[in-house]
């Protein structure tokens, strides 16, 4: 047995329990993620624990329990499976999930840059299949993004699983009580990741299942273009963009040709008003499936760019417990990292919206707010190749004509 297995503090806390510590996956924020082995079954699993110094924080412990109970009740092939819930000998709450072999879509994008349209549609289809029972149970995920969609290797091909329900909103009061969620997030508090945040979330308003569809639209945009819908210098401007700015059409910035149907689907999901989006996950899934039926796999789409999730070395479960600085609503901060009010190079990377509602409200009431709403963002669009060639020929012809006229003028003077 390795020295890490015996000397790690978690290994000592698990002594005498049903689990044996194997290795660490992630440490940071409010929690730790480790691989453990179930002694009786001989099966490796993932355990997520609160840090020792936070073990007595009832708010965080309650959220961990709620996530576990929620996912246990919603067993589905496209949702991560929770297998156990308990407390270590040292008093640290934990939940245990299946060990997934593969990588998050965020990790996949970091490696490949972007995804071809058909593959992105398949990701959307499977994600929506996972969201359908979630929404039917009156639960809004509130943090759909590439980091929380896990690409799992299976014999049948890549399978998408939805992860991290740490900031999920349970809309039915009786269900909140049954699952142990003491309160819903107050209006005016921001929850989610800024680059994937629905306008109503950005404004701190009440959200429903259509907020998840907007976030999925942002994810599809990111998958096929290689960039977020909006890139802004700080958190307030990013929230303001989601609330006010129309998105640049993905076909204008994508490094690939996109079908008109795909673009229409993404833009419908990104509608500012919830009532202008798809009415449900099922309705959006049916639209996705219709596009998949119209766009069969082509030889050019099965080349080296499209890759399966990594096997073996990349085994990862999102750590749902991150820094919650003083003065921030723990409901809104749990599960992600606070986005600093500074230049952000990758605004879609683990960044969580702080409680910036007052600053955003002031920004929206400023004289420039109307301008932002009325003026769509401009993106440089290259001239068509034929027009570029014509322009070049005209320029050459004009130069030759000037040279001839100059020679004639010299002869006349001579």
KASUL-V346912 format. One line per field, one symbol per residue. psi: psi as a letter, one per 40 degrees, with the letter a starting at -180 (. if undefined). burial: b if it has 9 or more other ideal C-beta (glycine too) atoms within 8 Angstrom, else e. A space follows every 10 residues. Layout:
BEGIN
psi = ???
burial = ???
END
This chain:
BEGIN
psi = hiddddehdd dddeheaeih hdiidihibe aihihihhdd efhiihhhii ideedehddd dddddddddd dddfhideih hhdihahide ehiiihiihh haiidddddd dediiidddd dddddddddd ddddddefhh defhiddehh hhhideihhh hhigfdfihh dhddddddee hdiihihehh hahdefhidd ddefihiade dddddddddd dddddeiidh hieidddddd ddddhiihhd eeeifihiid ddddddddde idhdeeaiei dddddddddd dddegihide efaddhiiii icdghhhhhe hihgiieihd dddheaihhi gihhdgeege hihigedddd ddddeidedd ddddhiiihh hiiidddddd dddddddddd dddddddddd ddd.
burial = eeebbeebeb bebbeeeebb bbebbeeeeb bbbbbbbbee eeeebbbbbb beebbeeeeb bbbbbbbbbb bbebeeebbb ebeebeebee ebbbbbbebb bbbbbbbbbe ebebbbbbbb bbbbbbbbbb bbbbbebebb bbbbbbbbbb bbbeeeebbb bbbbbbbbbb beeebbeebb beeebeeebb bbbbbbbbbb bbbbeebebb bbbbbbbbbb bbbbbbebbb ebebbbbbbb bbbbbebbeb eebbeeebbe bbbebbbbbb beebeebbeb bebbbebbbb bbeebeeeee beeeebeebb beebbbbbbb bbebeeebbb bbbbbbbbbe eeebeebbee bbbbbbbeeb bebbeeeebe ebeeeebeee eeeeeeebee beeeeeeeee eeeeeeeeee eeee
END
